[in-house]
């Protein structure tokens, strides 16, 4: 049985996030990225809930970190 989750992020930085994260991988998971306008969608699929949770947590943290860094750089 496969488990999946989809994140949809609306941000003026969606293009930067897409290019920064689209080559990232997660063990035991399949990750797909879609970008359109101000929207970035990340789809994660894994064979176990534990693998899905780990992948989801990683990508949520990477997005939050990248958004924070972009905002810090823009404020300088």
CHARMM internal coordinates of N, CA and C (Angstrom, degrees):
IC EDIT
DIST 1 N 1 CA 1.4562
DIST 1 CA 1 C 1.5238
ANGL 1 N 1 CA 1 C 109.26
DIST 1 C 2 N 1.3283
ANGL 1 CA 1 C 2 N 116.35
DIHE 1 N 1 CA 1 C 2 N 130.65
DIST 2 N 2 CA 1.4546
ANGL 1 C 2 N 2 CA 120.78
DIHE 1 CA 1 C 2 N 2 CA 177.69
DIST 2 CA 2 C 1.5219
ANGL 2 N 2 CA 2 C 109.53
DIHE 1 C 2 N 2 CA 2 C -97.71
DIST 2 C 3 N 1.3261
ANGL 2 CA 2 C 3 N 115.22
DIHE 2 N 2 CA 2 C 3 N 146.18
DIST 3 N 3 CA 1.4601
ANGL 2 C 3 N 3 CA 122.83
DIHE 2 CA 2 C 3 N 3 CA 178.12
DIST 3 CA 3 C 1.5187
ANGL 3 N 3 CA 3 C 107.62
DIHE 2 C 3 N 3 CA 3 C -117.08
DIST 3 C 4 N 1.3303
ANGL 3 CA 3 C 4 N 116.90
DIHE 3 N 3 CA 3 C 4 N 146.57
DIST 4 N 4 CA 1.4604
ANGL 3 C 4 N 4 CA 118.31
DIHE 3 CA 3 C 4 N 4 CA -177.83
DIST 4 CA 4 C 1.5187
ANGL 4 N 4 CA 4 C 111.53
DIHE 3 C 4 N 4 CA 4 C -145.86
DIST 4 C 5 N 1.3236
ANGL 4 CA 4 C 5 N 113.65
DIHE 4 N 4 CA 4 C 5 N 159.50
DIST 5 N 5 CA 1.4570
ANGL 4 C 5 N 5 CA 121.69
DIHE 4 CA 4 C 5 N 5 CA 176.48
DIST 5 CA 5 C 1.5233
ANGL 5 N 5 CA 5 C 107.33
DIHE 4 C 5 N 5 CA 5 C -147.81
DIST 5 C 6 N 1.3169
ANGL 5 CA 5 C 6 N 115.78
DIHE 5 N 5 CA 5 C 6 N 150.11
DIST 6 N 6 CA 1.4679
ANGL 5 C 6 N 6 CA 121.49
DIHE 5 CA 5 C 6 N 6 CA 178.59
DIST 6 CA 6 C 1.5272
ANGL 6 N 6 CA 6 C 108.13
DIHE 5 C 6 N 6 CA 6 C -129.34
DIST 6 C 7 N 1.3280
ANGL 6 CA 6 C 7 N 115.83
DIHE 6 N 6 CA 6 C 7 N 129.23
DIST 7 N 7 CA 1.4615
ANGL 6 C 7 N 7 CA 122.98
DIHE 6 CA 6 C 7 N 7 CA 175.11
DIST 7 CA 7 C 1.5185
ANGL 7 N 7 CA 7 C 107.84
DIHE 6 C 7 N 7 CA 7 C -106.91
DIST 7 C 8 N 1.2952
ANGL 7 CA 7 C 8 N 117.49
DIHE 7 N 7 CA 7 C 8 N 133.31
DIST 8 N 8 CA 1.4492
ANGL 7 C 8 N 8 CA 121.88
DIHE 7 CA 7 C 8 N 8 CA 172.21
DIST 8 CA 8 C 1.5136
ANGL 8 N 8 CA 8 C 107.48
DIHE 7 C 8 N 8 CA 8 C -119.44
DIST 8 C 9 N 1.3226
ANGL 8 CA 8 C 9 N 115.59
DIHE 8 N 8 CA 8 C 9 N 120.55
DIST 9 N 9 CA 1.4566
ANGL 8 C 9 N 9 CA 122.34
DIHE 8 CA 8 C 9 N 9 CA -176.23
DIST 9 CA 9 C 1.5192
ANGL 9 N 9 CA 9 C 108.04
DIHE 8 C 9 N 9 CA 9 C -118.00
DIST 9 C 10 N 1.3144
ANGL 9 CA 9 C 10 N 116.27
DIHE 9 N 9 CA 9 C 10 N 124.03
DIST 10 N 10 CA 1.4556
ANGL 9 C 10 N 10 CA 121.05
DIHE 9 CA 9 C 10 N 10 CA 175.69
DIST 10 CA 10 C 1.5188
ANGL 10 N 10 CA 10 C 107.20
DIHE 9 C 10 N 10 CA 10 C -105.46
DIST 10 C 11 N 1.3283
ANGL 10 CA 10 C 11 N 115.27
DIHE 10 N 10 CA 10 C 11 N 121.27
DIST 11 N 11 CA 1.4561
ANGL 10 C 11 N 11 CA 120.66
DIHE 10 CA 10 C 11 N 11 CA -175.38
DIST 11 CA 11 C 1.5166
ANGL 11 N 11 CA 11 C 109.42
DIHE 10 C 11 N 11 CA 11 C -157.43
DIST 11 C 12 N 1.3431
ANGL 11 CA 11 C 12 N 117.25
DIHE 11 N 11 CA 11 C 12 N 145.21
DIST 12 N 12 CA 1.4564
ANGL 11 C 12 N 12 CA 118.58
DIHE 11 CA 11 C 12 N 12 CA 173.28
DIST 12 CA 12 C 1.5345
ANGL 12 N 12 CA 12 C 111.73
DIHE 11 C 12 N 12 CA 12 C -66.41
DIST 12 C 13 N 1.3354
ANGL 12 CA 12 C 13 N 116.20
DIHE 12 N 12 CA 12 C 13 N -12.15
DIST 13 N 13 CA 1.4642
ANGL 12 C 13 N 13 CA 122.23
DIHE 12 CA 12 C 13 N 13 CA -179.89
DIST 13 CA 13 C 1.5263
ANGL 13 N 13 CA 13 C 112.17
DIHE 12 C 13 N 13 CA 13 C -101.24
DIST 13 C 14 N 1.3254
ANGL 13 CA 13 C 14 N 117.53
DIHE 13 N 13 CA 13 C 14 N 15.43
DIST 14 N 14 CA 1.4718
ANGL 13 C 14 N 14 CA 120.09
DIHE 13 CA 13 C 14 N 14 CA -173.54
DIST 14 CA 14 C 1.5216
ANGL 14 N 14 CA 14 C 112.85
DIHE 13 C 14 N 14 CA 14 C -58.37
DIST 14 C 15 N 1.3162
ANGL 14 CA 14 C 15 N 117.77
DIHE 14 N 14 CA 14 C 15 N -35.61
DIST 15 N 15 CA 1.4683
ANGL 14 C 15 N 15 CA 120.12
DIHE 14 CA 14 C 15 N 15 CA 179.44
DIST 15 CA 15 C 1.5284
ANGL 15 N 15 CA 15 C 110.73
DIHE 14 C 15 N 15 CA 15 C -65.73
DIST 15 C 16 N 1.3182
ANGL 15 CA 15 C 16 N 116.73
DIHE 15 N 15 CA 15 C 16 N -43.31
DIST 16 N 16 CA 1.4714
ANGL 15 C 16 N 16 CA 120.97
DIHE 15 CA 15 C 16 N 16 CA 178.01
DIST 16 CA 16 C 1.5224
ANGL 16 N 16 CA 16 C 110.04
DIHE 15 C 16 N 16 CA 16 C -63.29
DIST 16 C 17 N 1.3267
ANGL 16 CA 16 C 17 N 116.80
DIHE 16 N 16 CA 16 C 17 N -44.72
DIST 17 N 17 CA 1.4672
ANGL 16 C 17 N 17 CA 120.78
DIHE 16 CA 16 C 17 N 17 CA 178.88
DIST 17 CA 17 C 1.5242
ANGL 17 N 17 CA 17 C 110.66
DIHE 16 C 17 N 17 CA 17 C -61.03
DIST 17 C 18 N 1.3161
ANGL 17 CA 17 C 18 N 116.66
DIHE 17 N 17 CA 17 C 18 N -43.91
DIST 18 N 18 CA 1.4673
ANGL 17 C 18 N 18 CA 120.89
DIHE 17 CA 17 C 18 N 18 CA 179.56
DIST 18 CA 18 C 1.5235
ANGL 18 N 18 CA 18 C 110.96
DIHE 17 C 18 N 18 CA 18 C -57.92
DIST 18 C 19 N 1.3290
ANGL 18 CA 18 C 19 N 116.85
DIHE 18 N 18 CA 18 C 19 N -50.18
DIST 19 N 19 CA 1.4645
ANGL 18 C 19 N 19 CA 120.38
DIHE 18 CA 18 C 19 N 19 CA -177.36
DIST 19 CA 19 C 1.5290
ANGL 19 N 19 CA 19 C 112.21
DIHE 18 C 19 N 19 CA 19 C -70.00
DIST 19 C 20 N 1.3177
ANGL 19 CA 19 C 20 N 117.12
DIHE 19 N 19 CA 19 C 20 N -29.36
DIST 20 N 20 CA 1.4656
ANGL 19 C 20 N 20 CA 120.45
DIHE 19 CA 19 C 20 N 20 CA 179.63
DIST 20 CA 20 C 1.5267
ANGL 20 N 20 CA 20 C 112.15
DIHE 19 C 20 N 20 CA 20 C -75.43
DIST 20 C 21 N 1.3242
ANGL 20 CA 20 C 21 N 117.21
DIHE 20 N 20 CA 20 C 21 N -33.35
DIST 21 N 21 CA 1.4686
ANGL 20 C 21 N 21 CA 120.23
DIHE 20 CA 20 C 21 N 21 CA -171.40
DIST 21 CA 21 C 1.5223
ANGL 21 N 21 CA 21 C 115.27
DIHE 20 C 21 N 21 CA 21 C -107.30
DIST 21 C 22 N 1.3160
ANGL 21 CA 21 C 22 N 118.82
DIHE 21 N 21 CA 21 C 22 N -15.44
DIST 22 N 22 CA 1.4651
ANGL 21 C 22 N 22 CA 120.18
DIHE 21 CA 21 C 22 N 22 CA -169.82
DIST 22 CA 22 C 1.5231
ANGL 22 N 22 CA 22 C 115.18
DIHE 21 C 22 N 22 CA 22 C -62.52
DIST 22 C 23 N 1.3175
ANGL 22 CA 22 C 23 N 118.31
DIHE 22 N 22 CA 22 C 23 N -18.15
DIST 23 N 23 CA 1.4677
ANGL 22 C 23 N 23 CA 120.47
DIHE 22 CA 22 C 23 N 23 CA 178.79
DIST 23 CA 23 C 1.5237
ANGL 23 N 23 CA 23 C 112.61
DIHE 22 C 23 N 23 CA 23 C -99.24
DIST 23 C 24 N 1.3329
ANGL 23 CA 23 C 24 N 116.36
DIHE 23 N 23 CA 23 C 24 N 0.94
DIST 24 N 24 CA 1.4649
ANGL 23 C 24 N 24 CA 119.57
DIHE 23 CA 23 C 24 N 24 CA 178.52
DIST 24 CA 24 C 1.5229
ANGL 24 N 24 CA 24 C 109.58
DIHE 23 C 24 N 24 CA 24 C -72.42
DIST 24 C 25 N 1.3047
ANGL 24 CA 24 C 25 N 114.70
DIHE 24 N 24 CA 24 C 25 N 150.27
DIST 25 N 25 CA 1.4622
ANGL 24 C 25 N 25 CA 121.41
DIHE 24 CA 24 C 25 N 25 CA 178.81
DIST 25 CA 25 C 1.5143
ANGL 25 N 25 CA 25 C 109.16
DIHE 24 C 25 N 25 CA 25 C -128.58
DIST 25 C 26 N 1.3019
ANGL 25 CA 25 C 26 N 115.94
DIHE 25 N 25 CA 25 C 26 N 165.92
DIST 26 N 26 CA 1.4535
ANGL 25 C 26 N 26 CA 122.37
DIHE 25 CA 25 C 26 N 26 CA 175.30
DIST 26 CA 26 C 1.5301
ANGL 26 N 26 CA 26 C 107.14
DIHE 25 C 26 N 26 CA 26 C -135.84
DIST 26 C 27 N 1.3309
ANGL 26 CA 26 C 27 N 117.02
DIHE 26 N 26 CA 26 C 27 N 135.21
DIST 27 N 27 CA 1.4681
ANGL 26 C 27 N 27 CA 119.24
DIHE 26 CA 26 C 27 N 27 CA -179.52
DIST 27 CA 27 C 1.5316
ANGL 27 N 27 CA 27 C 111.82
DIHE 26 C 27 N 27 CA 27 C -58.15
DIST 27 C 28 N 1.2981
ANGL 27 CA 27 C 28 N 115.62
DIHE 27 N 27 CA 27 C 28 N 138.90
DIST 28 N 28 CA 1.4738
ANGL 27 C 28 N 28 CA 123.15
DIHE 27 CA 27 C 28 N 28 CA 175.13
DIST 28 CA 28 C 1.5212
ANGL 28 N 28 CA 28 C 112.79
DIHE 27 C 28 N 28 CA 28 C 62.87
DIST 28 C 29 N 1.3382
ANGL 28 CA 28 C 29 N 117.54
DIHE 28 N 28 CA 28 C 29 N 20.50
DIST 29 N 29 CA 1.4571
ANGL 28 C 29 N 29 CA 121.06
DIHE 28 CA 28 C 29 N 29 CA -177.60
DIST 29 CA 29 C 1.5238
ANGL 29 N 29 CA 29 C 110.91
DIHE 28 C 29 N 29 CA 29 C -134.85
DIST 29 C 30 N 1.3054
ANGL 29 CA 29 C 30 N 114.41
DIHE 29 N 29 CA 29 C 30 N 154.63
DIST 30 N 30 CA 1.4615
ANGL 29 C 30 N 30 CA 121.07
DIHE 29 CA 29 C 30 N 30 CA 173.37
DIST 30 CA 30 C 1.5209
ANGL 30 N 30 CA 30 C 106.62
DIHE 29 C 30 N 30 CA 30 C -110.32
DIST 30 C 31 N 1.3160
ANGL 30 CA 30 C 31 N 116.63
DIHE 30 N 30 CA 30 C 31 N 126.33
DIST 31 N 31 CA 1.4570
ANGL 30 C 31 N 31 CA 121.88
DIHE 30 CA 30 C 31 N 31 CA -176.21
DIST 31 CA 31 C 1.5202
ANGL 31 N 31 CA 31 C 108.92
DIHE 30 C 31 N 31 CA 31 C -120.05
DIST 31 C 32 N 1.3274
ANGL 31 CA 31 C 32 N 116.95
DIHE 31 N 31 CA 31 C 32 N 133.63
DIST 32 N 32 CA 1.4643
ANGL 31 C 32 N 32 CA 121.67
DIHE 31 CA 31 C 32 N 32 CA 176.21
DIST 32 CA 32 C 1.5306
ANGL 32 N 32 CA 32 C 108.71
DIHE 31 C 32 N 32 CA 32 C -130.25
DIST 32 C 33 N 1.3156
ANGL 32 CA 32 C 33 N 114.82
DIHE 32 N 32 CA 32 C 33 N 143.61
DIST 33 N 33 CA 1.4607
ANGL 32 C 33 N 33 CA 122.07
DIHE 32 CA 32 C 33 N 33 CA -179.10
DIST 33 CA 33 C 1.5220
ANGL 33 N 33 CA 33 C 109.64
DIHE 32 C 33 N 33 CA 33 C -121.36
DIST 33 C 34 N 1.3246
ANGL 33 CA 33 C 34 N 115.37
DIHE 33 N 33 CA 33 C 34 N 141.34
DIST 34 N 34 CA 1.4525
ANGL 33 C 34 N 34 CA 122.11
DIHE 33 CA 33 C 34 N 34 CA 175.94
DIST 34 CA 34 C 1.5230
ANGL 34 N 34 CA 34 C 107.68
DIHE 33 C 34 N 34 CA 34 C -135.11
DIST 34 C 35 N 1.3247
ANGL 34 CA 34 C 35 N 116.04
DIHE 34 N 34 CA 34 C 35 N 137.94
DIST 35 N 35 CA 1.4566
ANGL 34 C 35 N 35 CA 120.17
DIHE 34 CA 34 C 35 N 35 CA -179.11
DIST 35 CA 35 C 1.5181
ANGL 35 N 35 CA 35 C 109.34
DIHE 34 C 35 N 35 CA 35 C -132.66
DIST 35 C 36 N 1.3347
ANGL 35 CA 35 C 36 N 115.41
DIHE 35 N 35 CA 35 C 36 N 129.25
DIST 36 N 36 CA 1.4638
ANGL 35 C 36 N 36 CA 120.70
DIHE 35 CA 35 C 36 N 36 CA 175.82
DIST 36 CA 36 C 1.5218
ANGL 36 N 36 CA 36 C 108.31
DIHE 35 C 36 N 36 CA 36 C -150.09
DIST 36 C 37 N 1.3117
ANGL 36 CA 36 C 37 N 116.65
DIHE 36 N 36 CA 36 C 37 N 120.04
DIST 37 N 37 CA 1.4641
ANGL 36 C 37 N 37 CA 120.86
DIHE 36 CA 36 C 37 N 37 CA -179.51
DIST 37 CA 37 C 1.5190
ANGL 37 N 37 CA 37 C 111.02
DIHE 36 C 37 N 37 CA 37 C 60.22
DIST 37 C 38 N 1.3240
ANGL 37 CA 37 C 38 N 115.90
DIHE 37 N 37 CA 37 C 38 N -126.90
DIST 38 N 38 CA 1.4637
ANGL 37 C 38 N 38 CA 121.48
DIHE 37 CA 37 C 38 N 38 CA 179.20
DIST 38 CA 38 C 1.5224
ANGL 38 N 38 CA 38 C 112.76
DIHE 37 C 38 N 38 CA 38 C -92.57
DIST 38 C 39 N 1.3215
ANGL 38 CA 38 C 39 N 116.78
DIHE 38 N 38 CA 38 C 39 N 13.85
DIST 39 N 39 CA 1.4664
ANGL 38 C 39 N 39 CA 120.45
DIHE 38 CA 38 C 39 N 39 CA -174.66
DIST 39 CA 39 C 1.5231
ANGL 39 N 39 CA 39 C 111.67
DIHE 38 C 39 N 39 CA 39 C -115.28
DIST 39 C 40 N 1.3140
ANGL 39 CA 39 C 40 N 114.93
DIHE 39 N 39 CA 39 C 40 N 129.61
DIST 40 N 40 CA 1.4629
ANGL 39 C 40 N 40 CA 123.18
DIHE 39 CA 39 C 40 N 40 CA 172.87
DIST 40 CA 40 C 1.5232
ANGL 40 N 40 CA 40 C 107.39
DIHE 39 C 40 N 40 CA 40 C -115.30
DIST 40 C 41 N 1.3102
ANGL 40 CA 40 C 41 N 115.86
DIHE 40 N 40 CA 40 C 41 N 128.62
DIST 41 N 41 CA 1.4635
ANGL 40 C 41 N 41 CA 120.75
DIHE 40 CA 40 C 41 N 41 CA 176.84
DIST 41 CA 41 C 1.5203
ANGL 41 N 41 CA 41 C 108.22
DIHE 40 C 41 N 41 CA 41 C -116.92
DIST 41 C 42 N 1.3228
ANGL 41 CA 41 C 42 N 114.87
DIHE 41 N 41 CA 41 C 42 N 131.54
DIST 42 N 42 CA 1.4606
ANGL 41 C 42 N 42 CA 121.70
DIHE 41 CA 41 C 42 N 42 CA 176.96
DIST 42 CA 42 C 1.5205
ANGL 42 N 42 CA 42 C 107.53
DIHE 41 C 42 N 42 CA 42 C -119.44
DIST 42 C 43 N 1.3102
ANGL 42 CA 42 C 43 N 116.32
DIHE 42 N 42 CA 42 C 43 N 124.57
DIST 43 N 43 CA 1.4595
ANGL 42 C 43 N 43 CA 121.69
DIHE 42 CA 42 C 43 N 43 CA 176.76
DIST 43 CA 43 C 1.5204
ANGL 43 N 43 CA 43 C 109.08
DIHE 42 C 43 N 43 CA 43 C -111.83
DIST 43 C 44 N 1.3100
ANGL 43 CA 43 C 44 N 116.21
DIHE 43 N 43 CA 43 C 44 N 128.53
DIST 44 N 44 CA 1.4666
ANGL 43 C 44 N 44 CA 122.45
DIHE 43 CA 43 C 44 N 44 CA 178.31
DIST 44 CA 44 C 1.5235
ANGL 44 N 44 CA 44 C 108.05
DIHE 43 C 44 N 44 CA 44 C -118.42
DIST 44 C 45 N 1.3201
ANGL 44 CA 44 C 45 N 115.70
DIHE 44 N 44 CA 44 C 45 N 137.46
DIST 45 N 45 CA 1.4595
ANGL 44 C 45 N 45 CA 121.97
DIHE 44 CA 44 C 45 N 45 CA 177.50
DIST 45 CA 45 C 1.5202
ANGL 45 N 45 CA 45 C 107.87
DIHE 44 C 45 N 45 CA 45 C -136.45
DIST 45 C 46 N 1.3238
ANGL 45 CA 45 C 46 N 116.63
DIHE 45 N 45 CA 45 C 46 N 134.89
DIST 46 N 46 CA 1.4640
ANGL 45 C 46 N 46 CA 120.94
DIHE 45 CA 45 C 46 N 46 CA -178.79
DIST 46 CA 46 C 1.5209
ANGL 46 N 46 CA 46 C 109.99
DIHE 45 C 46 N 46 CA 46 C -147.05
DIST 46 C 47 N 1.3302
ANGL 46 CA 46 C 47 N 114.32
DIHE 46 N 46 CA 46 C 47 N 160.72
DIST 47 N 47 CA 1.4639
ANGL 46 C 47 N 47 CA 119.04
DIHE 46 CA 46 C 47 N 47 CA -177.28
DIST 47 CA 47 C 1.5262
ANGL 47 N 47 CA 47 C 113.14
DIHE 46 C 47 N 47 CA 47 C -80.85
DIST 47 C 48 N 1.3311
ANGL 47 CA 47 C 48 N 118.31
DIHE 47 N 47 CA 47 C 48 N -17.88
DIST 48 N 48 CA 1.4668
ANGL 47 C 48 N 48 CA 120.74
DIHE 47 CA 47 C 48 N 48 CA 177.27
DIST 48 CA 48 C 1.5326
ANGL 48 N 48 CA 48 C 109.61
DIHE 47 C 48 N 48 CA 48 C -133.20
DIST 48 C 49 N 1.3063
ANGL 48 CA 48 C 49 N 115.53
DIHE 48 N 48 CA 48 C 49 N 156.05
DIST 49 N 49 CA 1.4713
ANGL 48 C 49 N 49 CA 121.01
DIHE 48 CA 48 C 49 N 49 CA 176.92
DIST 49 CA 49 C 1.5254
ANGL 49 N 49 CA 49 C 110.05
DIHE 48 C 49 N 49 CA 49 C -61.17
DIST 49 C 50 N 1.3205
ANGL 49 CA 49 C 50 N 118.19
DIHE 49 N 49 CA 49 C 50 N -37.96
DIST 50 N 50 CA 1.4688
ANGL 49 C 50 N 50 CA 121.29
DIHE 49 CA 49 C 50 N 50 CA -179.67
DIST 50 CA 50 C 1.5274
ANGL 50 N 50 CA 50 C 110.95
DIHE 49 C 50 N 50 CA 50 C -62.65
DIST 50 C 51 N 1.3261
ANGL 50 CA 50 C 51 N 117.69
DIHE 50 N 50 CA 50 C 51 N -43.27
DIST 51 N 51 CA 1.4652
ANGL 50 C 51 N 51 CA 120.65
DIHE 50 CA 50 C 51 N 51 CA 178.23
DIST 51 CA 51 C 1.5269
ANGL 51 N 51 CA 51 C 110.81
DIHE 50 C 51 N 51 CA 51 C -66.97
DIST 51 C 52 N 1.3332
ANGL 51 CA 51 C 52 N 116.39
DIHE 51 N 51 CA 51 C 52 N -38.76
DIST 52 N 52 CA 1.4653
ANGL 51 C 52 N 52 CA 120.25
DIHE 51 CA 51 C 52 N 52 CA 178.49
DIST 52 CA 52 C 1.5217
ANGL 52 N 52 CA 52 C 110.37
DIHE 51 C 52 N 52 CA 52 C -64.80
DIST 52 C 53 N 1.3196
ANGL 52 CA 52 C 53 N 117.47
DIHE 52 N 52 CA 52 C 53 N -44.49
DIST 53 N 53 CA 1.4616
ANGL 52 C 53 N 53 CA 121.81
DIHE 52 CA 52 C 53 N 53 CA 178.73
DIST 53 CA 53 C 1.5139
ANGL 53 N 53 CA 53 C 110.95
DIHE 52 C 53 N 53 CA 53 C -59.73
DIST 53 C 54 N 1.3198
ANGL 53 CA 53 C 54 N 117.25
DIHE 53 N 53 CA 53 C 54 N -44.29
DIST 54 N 54 CA 1.4606
ANGL 53 C 54 N 54 CA 121.01
DIHE 53 CA 53 C 54 N 54 CA -179.62
DIST 54 CA 54 C 1.5272
ANGL 54 N 54 CA 54 C 110.75
DIHE 53 C 54 N 54 CA 54 C -63.31
DIST 54 C 55 N 1.3212
ANGL 54 CA 54 C 55 N 117.39
DIHE 54 N 54 CA 54 C 55 N -44.82
DIST 55 N 55 CA 1.4645
ANGL 54 C 55 N 55 CA 120.85
DIHE 54 CA 54 C 55 N 55 CA 179.17
DIST 55 CA 55 C 1.5258
ANGL 55 N 55 CA 55 C 110.72
DIHE 54 C 55 N 55 CA 55 C -64.64
DIST 55 C 56 N 1.3264
ANGL 55 CA 55 C 56 N 116.82
DIHE 55 N 55 CA 55 C 56 N -45.17
DIST 56 N 56 CA 1.4700
ANGL 55 C 56 N 56 CA 120.80
DIHE 55 CA 55 C 56 N 56 CA -179.67
DIST 56 CA 56 C 1.5282
ANGL 56 N 56 CA 56 C 110.87
DIHE 55 C 56 N 56 CA 56 C -61.25
DIST 56 C 57 N 1.3120
ANGL 56 CA 56 C 57 N 117.28
DIHE 56 N 56 CA 56 C 57 N -45.57
DIST 57 N 57 CA 1.4622
ANGL 56 C 57 N 57 CA 120.70
DIHE 56 CA 56 C 57 N 57 CA 178.65
DIST 57 CA 57 C 1.5240
ANGL 57 N 57 CA 57 C 111.29
DIHE 56 C 57 N 57 CA 57 C -60.54
DIST 57 C 58 N 1.3167
ANGL 57 CA 57 C 58 N 117.15
DIHE 57 N 57 CA 57 C 58 N -43.59
DIST 58 N 58 CA 1.4601
ANGL 57 C 58 N 58 CA 120.79
DIHE 57 CA 57 C 58 N 58 CA 180.00
DIST 58 CA 58 C 1.5222
ANGL 58 N 58 CA 58 C 111.20
DIHE 57 C 58 N 58 CA 58 C -60.66
DIST 58 C 59 N 1.3200
ANGL 58 CA 58 C 59 N 116.94
DIHE 58 N 58 CA 58 C 59 N -48.07
DIST 59 N 59 CA 1.4616
ANGL 58 C 59 N 59 CA 119.30
DIHE 58 CA 58 C 59 N 59 CA -176.97
DIST 59 CA 59 C 1.5224
ANGL 59 N 59 CA 59 C 111.88
DIHE 58 C 59 N 59 CA 59 C -69.65
DIST 59 C 60 N 1.3215
ANGL 59 CA 59 C 60 N 118.43
DIHE 59 N 59 CA 59 C 60 N -36.22
DIST 60 N 60 CA 1.4633
ANGL 59 C 60 N 60 CA 119.93
DIHE 59 CA 59 C 60 N 60 CA 175.99
DIST 60 CA 60 C 1.5276
ANGL 60 N 60 CA 60 C 110.94
DIHE 59 C 60 N 60 CA 60 C -62.89
DIST 60 C 61 N 1.3258
ANGL 60 CA 60 C 61 N 116.66
DIHE 60 N 60 CA 60 C 61 N -41.20
DIST 61 N 61 CA 1.4619
ANGL 60 C 61 N 61 CA 120.24
DIHE 60 CA 60 C 61 N 61 CA 179.02
DIST 61 CA 61 C 1.5246
ANGL 61 N 61 CA 61 C 110.95
DIHE 60 C 61 N 61 CA 61 C -68.42
DIST 61 C 62 N 1.3303
ANGL 61 CA 61 C 62 N 118.43
DIHE 61 N 61 CA 61 C 62 N -40.76
DIST 62 N 62 CA 1.4668
ANGL 61 C 62 N 62 CA 121.18
DIHE 61 CA 61 C 62 N 62 CA 179.38
DIST 62 CA 62 C 1.5276
ANGL 62 N 62 CA 62 C 110.62
DIHE 61 C 62 N 62 CA 62 C -63.36
DIST 62 C 63 N 1.3390
ANGL 62 CA 62 C 63 N 117.38
DIHE 62 N 62 CA 62 C 63 N -42.39
DIST 63 N 63 CA 1.4619
ANGL 62 C 63 N 63 CA 120.61
DIHE 62 CA 62 C 63 N 63 CA 178.94
DIST 63 CA 63 C 1.5252
ANGL 63 N 63 CA 63 C 109.96
DIHE 62 C 63 N 63 CA 63 C -63.35
DIST 63 C 64 N 1.3287
ANGL 63 CA 63 C 64 N 117.05
DIHE 63 N 63 CA 63 C 64 N -46.61
DIST 64 N 64 CA 1.4709
ANGL 63 C 64 N 64 CA 120.61
DIHE 63 CA 63 C 64 N 64 CA -179.97
DIST 64 CA 64 C 1.5284
ANGL 64 N 64 CA 64 C 110.83
DIHE 63 C 64 N 64 CA 64 C -61.13
DIST 64 C 65 N 1.3239
ANGL 64 CA 64 C 65 N 117.39
DIHE 64 N 64 CA 64 C 65 N -43.60
DIST 65 N 65 CA 1.4586
ANGL 64 C 65 N 65 CA 121.29
DIHE 64 CA 64 C 65 N 65 CA -179.93
DIST 65 CA 65 C 1.5315
ANGL 65 N 65 CA 65 C 110.74
DIHE 64 C 65 N 65 CA 65 C -64.57
DIST 65 C 66 N 1.3210
ANGL 65 CA 65 C 66 N 117.64
DIHE 65 N 65 CA 65 C 66 N -45.03
DIST 66 N 66 CA 1.4609
ANGL 65 C 66 N 66 CA 121.29
DIHE 65 CA 65 C 66 N 66 CA -179.35
DIST 66 CA 66 C 1.5211
ANGL 66 N 66 CA 66 C 110.76
DIHE 65 C 66 N 66 CA 66 C -64.09
DIST 66 C 67 N 1.3269
ANGL 66 CA 66 C 67 N 118.22
DIHE 66 N 66 CA 66 C 67 N -43.60
DIST 67 N 67 CA 1.4694
ANGL 66 C 67 N 67 CA 121.58
DIHE 66 CA 66 C 67 N 67 CA 177.09
DIST 67 CA 67 C 1.5284
ANGL 67 N 67 CA 67 C 110.34
DIHE 66 C 67 N 67 CA 67 C -59.19
DIST 67 C 68 N 1.3091
ANGL 67 CA 67 C 68 N 116.16
DIHE 67 N 67 CA 67 C 68 N -44.30
DIST 68 N 68 CA 1.4711
ANGL 67 C 68 N 68 CA 120.58
DIHE 67 CA 67 C 68 N 68 CA -179.84
DIST 68 CA 68 C 1.5337
ANGL 68 N 68 CA 68 C 110.39
DIHE 67 C 68 N 68 CA 68 C -62.39
DIST 68 C 69 N 1.3176
ANGL 68 CA 68 C 69 N 117.25
DIHE 68 N 68 CA 68 C 69 N -45.75
DIST 69 N 69 CA 1.4710
ANGL 68 C 69 N 69 CA 120.64
DIHE 68 CA 68 C 69 N 69 CA 179.88
DIST 69 CA 69 C 1.5249
ANGL 69 N 69 CA 69 C 111.63
DIHE 68 C 69 N 69 CA 69 C -63.20
DIST 69 C 70 N 1.3070
ANGL 69 CA 69 C 70 N 117.58
DIHE 69 N 69 CA 69 C 70 N -42.45
DIST 70 N 70 CA 1.4656
ANGL 69 C 70 N 70 CA 121.35
DIHE 69 CA 69 C 70 N 70 CA 178.83
DIST 70 CA 70 C 1.5282
ANGL 70 N 70 CA 70 C 110.02
DIHE 69 C 70 N 70 CA 70 C -61.28
DIST 70 C 71 N 1.3184
ANGL 70 CA 70 C 71 N 116.67
DIHE 70 N 70 CA 70 C 71 N -46.05
DIST 71 N 71 CA 1.4624
ANGL 70 C 71 N 71 CA 120.40
DIHE 70 CA 70 C 71 N 71 CA -179.67
DIST 71 CA 71 C 1.5225
ANGL 71 N 71 CA 71 C 111.33
DIHE 70 C 71 N 71 CA 71 C -64.22
DIST 71 C 72 N 1.3279
ANGL 71 CA 71 C 72 N 117.21
DIHE 71 N 71 CA 71 C 72 N -39.14
DIST 72 N 72 CA 1.4653
ANGL 71 C 72 N 72 CA 120.24
DIHE 71 CA 71 C 72 N 72 CA 177.66
DIST 72 CA 72 C 1.5262
ANGL 72 N 72 CA 72 C 111.04
DIHE 71 C 72 N 72 CA 72 C -63.73
DIST 72 C 73 N 1.3291
ANGL 72 CA 72 C 73 N 116.33
DIHE 72 N 72 CA 72 C 73 N -43.16
DIST 73 N 73 CA 1.4675
ANGL 72 C 73 N 73 CA 120.24
DIHE 72 CA 72 C 73 N 73 CA 179.97
DIST 73 CA 73 C 1.5259
ANGL 73 N 73 CA 73 C 111.77
DIHE 72 C 73 N 73 CA 73 C -66.98
DIST 73 C 74 N 1.3159
ANGL 73 CA 73 C 74 N 117.13
DIHE 73 N 73 CA 73 C 74 N -36.69
DIST 74 N 74 CA 1.4532
ANGL 73 C 74 N 74 CA 120.52
DIHE 73 CA 73 C 74 N 74 CA 179.21
DIST 74 CA 74 C 1.5297
ANGL 74 N 74 CA 74 C 112.71
DIHE 73 C 74 N 74 CA 74 C -69.77
DIST 74 C 75 N 1.3117
ANGL 74 CA 74 C 75 N 116.82
DIHE 74 N 74 CA 74 C 75 N -27.16
DIST 75 N 75 CA 1.4665
ANGL 74 C 75 N 75 CA 120.41
DIHE 74 CA 74 C 75 N 75 CA -177.55
DIST 75 CA 75 C 1.5193
ANGL 75 N 75 CA 75 C 112.47
DIHE 74 C 75 N 75 CA 75 C -80.14
DIST 75 C 76 N 1.3189
ANGL 75 CA 75 C 76 N 117.85
DIHE 75 N 75 CA 75 C 76 N -8.68
DIST 76 N 76 CA 1.4757
ANGL 75 C 76 N 76 CA 120.91
DIHE 75 CA 75 C 76 N 76 CA -178.29
DIST 76 CA 76 C 1.4955
ANGL 76 N 76 CA 76 C 111.86
DIHE 75 C 76 N 76 CA 76 C -95.14
END
COOR INIT
IC SEED 1 N 1 CA 1 C
IC BUILD
